[in-house]
């Protein structure tokens, strides 16, 4: 079986430790049924953070409650992923591309089997708020783990990153992308969807897969400009480590039912008939979900029209207030009241013994200068 190399253990992706009926943690104990909260609580119980953590993922995002993010967060996600040969991997609980490691590996056949060797290629990184997060791997869940206003999506991708220079489970970040069903299958997924091993032991046969590259950069570049939701959460699999930065892109990609079914069928092979791999949503507790607007919102026809009308509104409001002020100050009753109270007439001032009279109307009277402007 293939092993993860380098900074992070394989547990980050989809660990294979646990306390389920087969010596493993499970999404549900009953084949052919949706994920079950009680089964997850029972089989994940030996992982303390999974049960007691207060900042767990996934979550349900209530769009009406998502707070507007600071303007500094707009455009703060800049993917710079490299196009390198893919390395599909069956983890036992799901399917991912590449090792959970900043390095890129290839499988080399030898006389006794296969070995993994680093290629020296970079998988790239994503700039998040100016910091470099190295890209490790991407994997998929069906149905989606995060929900929007209580609704699941047929598929969700997780792009796993780690802050440059970090080790262990520290400073992790996940960029999540949701998929919607469409009639046409995804060309992007079609480039590699058929190469995933159907069993963990098949990972050793990956040397037979032809060299194939996938444009992950193009995928994220398409989705990032649509804005995103942001919160602090955790890994969605044991050990459920917290302190993970989550970014859920608002733009959704397309997937056909046949591609979703293929993933579900493959999961069934490795999970004893269980066709899903989504953790149940977790309480938000005191966390706040923030959101950014689409980058082109201000430049769209609707955005331009809205802010133009808003500008005209404030202009006319200030104009009306100015006219009302002038009329009030020039009325006989106001002048009589101010005279009785000892209030000097508006616009009258003395400077170096000179008196200047300034009136609301276009005419200026009694203006005298004493060498001063």
Buried (B, 14 or more C-beta within 10 A) or exposed (E): EBEBBBBBBBBBBBBBEBBBEEEBBBBBBEEEBBBBEEBBEBBBEEBEBBBEBEBBBBBBBEEEEBEEBEEEBBEBBBBBBBBBBBBBBBBBBBBBBBBBBBBBBBBEEEEEEBBBEEEEBBBBBBEBEEBBBBBBBBBBBBBBBBBBEEEBBBBBBBBBBBBEEBEEBBBBBBBBBBBEEEEEBBEBBEBBBEBBBBEBEBBBBBBEBEEEEBEBBEBBBBBBBBBBBBBBBBBBBBBBBBEBBBBBBBBBBBBBEEBBEBBBEBBBBBBEEBBBBBBBBBEBEEEEBBBBBBEEBEEEEEBEEEEEEEEEEEEEEEEEEEEEEBEEBEEEEBBEEBEEEEEEBBEEEEEEEEEBEEBBEEEEEEEEEEEEE
